[in-house]
């Protein structure tokens, strides 16, 4: 089952065309990694998929329902507020800079969205949040505040917060880029465990060997277009396009 489809997505900031006719789809249980140089449009694509930016043109479809649909001129027409809210319940987003509420405890950071937005029973949400913290190796940190945690711990709280909303699909925007190298491993380990549980994920990453090992499909973007995509080991080890080869030559995968 296709959880996400993006068809012919275009996005401009002023005269700068950041995304040019991007199409992709994500199947249930699939892990898709998006790689490419800085400024290639990866994060903008993720922001369009998660409704943080609006597309100028193209379709955005979650679980077969249009969140945005191109009209006859190709311009994206978005659904009603209620339809957008429904789409938002299908996905979770983990940012590179954690985006935790500094004045909330770890437990409150995780439980607030399902209680306020999901309107779910408090006892149930708290029990699930504690299970998520245990899973993240943070069972003893529920009363801590973000400033008392390492970057890796903050990012694990951020992942737990996203999972607490029971999303169908989880988006990661360079989840390790703000971390020291020794903390990067712990986040990649968490994501690998989620992949083993068949969590559907779209990951923008600069960790090439990780992308190769954890993904079902890799997309290489450059200059706002998808240059090449395919099976991870094939794309990383035997890229077809010169731009992909040039980019990957800088990494020891």
Secondary structure in CASP SS format (residue, H / E / C, confidence):
PFRMAT SS
TARGET T0000
AUTHOR 0000-0000-0000
METHOD secondary structure of the structure
MODEL  1
X C 1.00
X E 1.00
X E 1.00
X E 1.00
X E 1.00
X E 1.00
X E 1.00
X E 1.00
X E 1.00
X E 1.00
X E 1.00
X E 1.00
X E 1.00
X C 1.00
X C 1.00
X E 1.00
X E 1.00
X E 1.00
X E 1.00
X E 1.00
X E 1.00
X E 1.00
X E 1.00
X E 1.00
X E 1.00
X E 1.00
X E 1.00
X C 1.00
X C 1.00
X C 1.00
X E 1.00
X E 1.00
X E 1.00
X E 1.00
X E 1.00
X C 1.00
X C 1.00
X C 1.00
X C 1.00
X C 1.00
X C 1.00
X H 1.00
X H 1.00
X H 1.00
X H 1.00
X H 1.00
X H 1.00
X H 1.00
X H 1.00
X C 1.00
X C 1.00
X C 1.00
X C 1.00
X C 1.00
X C 1.00
X C 1.00
X E 1.00
X E 1.00
X E 1.00
X E 1.00
X E 1.00
X E 1.00
X C 1.00
X C 1.00
X E 1.00
X E 1.00
X E 1.00
X E 1.00
X E 1.00
X E 1.00
X C 1.00
X C 1.00
X C 1.00
X C 1.00
X E 1.00
X E 1.00
X E 1.00
X E 1.00
X C 1.00
X C 1.00
X H 1.00
X H 1.00
X H 1.00
X H 1.00
X H 1.00
X H 1.00
X H 1.00
X H 1.00
X C 1.00
X C 1.00
X E 1.00
X E 1.00
X E 1.00
X E 1.00
X C 1.00
X C 1.00
X C 1.00
X C 1.00
X C 1.00
X C 1.00
X C 1.00
X C 1.00
X C 1.00
X C 1.00
X E 1.00
X H 1.00
X H 1.00
X H 1.00
X H 1.00
X H 1.00
X H 1.00
X H 1.00
X H 1.00
X H 1.00
X H 1.00
X H 1.00
X C 1.00
X C 1.00
X C 1.00
X C 1.00
X C 1.00
X H 1.00
X H 1.00
X H 1.00
X H 1.00
X H 1.00
X H 1.00
X H 1.00
X H 1.00
X H 1.00
X H 1.00
X H 1.00
X H 1.00
X H 1.00
X H 1.00
X C 1.00
X C 1.00
X C 1.00
X H 1.00
X H 1.00
X H 1.00
X C 1.00
X C 1.00
X C 1.00
X E 1.00
X H 1.00
X H 1.00
X H 1.00
X C 1.00
X C 1.00
X H 1.00
X H 1.00
X H 1.00
X H 1.00
X H 1.00
X H 1.00
X H 1.00
X H 1.00
X H 1.00
X H 1.00
X H 1.00
X H 1.00
X H 1.00
X H 1.00
X C 1.00
X C 1.00
X C 1.00
X C 1.00
X E 1.00
X E 1.00
X E 1.00
X E 1.00
X E 1.00
X C 1.00
X C 1.00
X C 1.00
X C 1.00
X C 1.00
X C 1.00
X C 1.00
X H 1.00
X H 1.00
X H 1.00
X H 1.00
X H 1.00
X H 1.00
X H 1.00
X H 1.00
X H 1.00
X H 1.00
X H 1.00
X H 1.00
X H 1.00
X H 1.00
X H 1.00
X H 1.00
X C 1.00
X C 1.00
X C 1.00
X E 1.00
X E 1.00
X E 1.00
X E 1.00
X E 1.00
X C 1.00
X C 1.00
X C 1.00
X H 1.00
X H 1.00
X H 1.00
X H 1.00
X H 1.00
X H 1.00
X H 1.00
X C 1.00
X C 1.00
X E 1.00
X E 1.00
X E 1.00
X E 1.00
X E 1.00
X E 1.00
X C 1.00
X C 1.00
X E 1.00
X E 1.00
X E 1.00
X E 1.00
X E 1.00
X E 1.00
X C 1.00
X H 1.00
X H 1.00
X H 1.00
X H 1.00
X H 1.00
X H 1.00
X C 1.00
X C 1.00
X C 1.00
X C 1.00
X H 1.00
X H 1.00
X H 1.00
X H 1.00
X H 1.00
X H 1.00
X H 1.00
X C 1.00
X C 1.00
X C 1.00
X C 1.00
X C 1.00
END
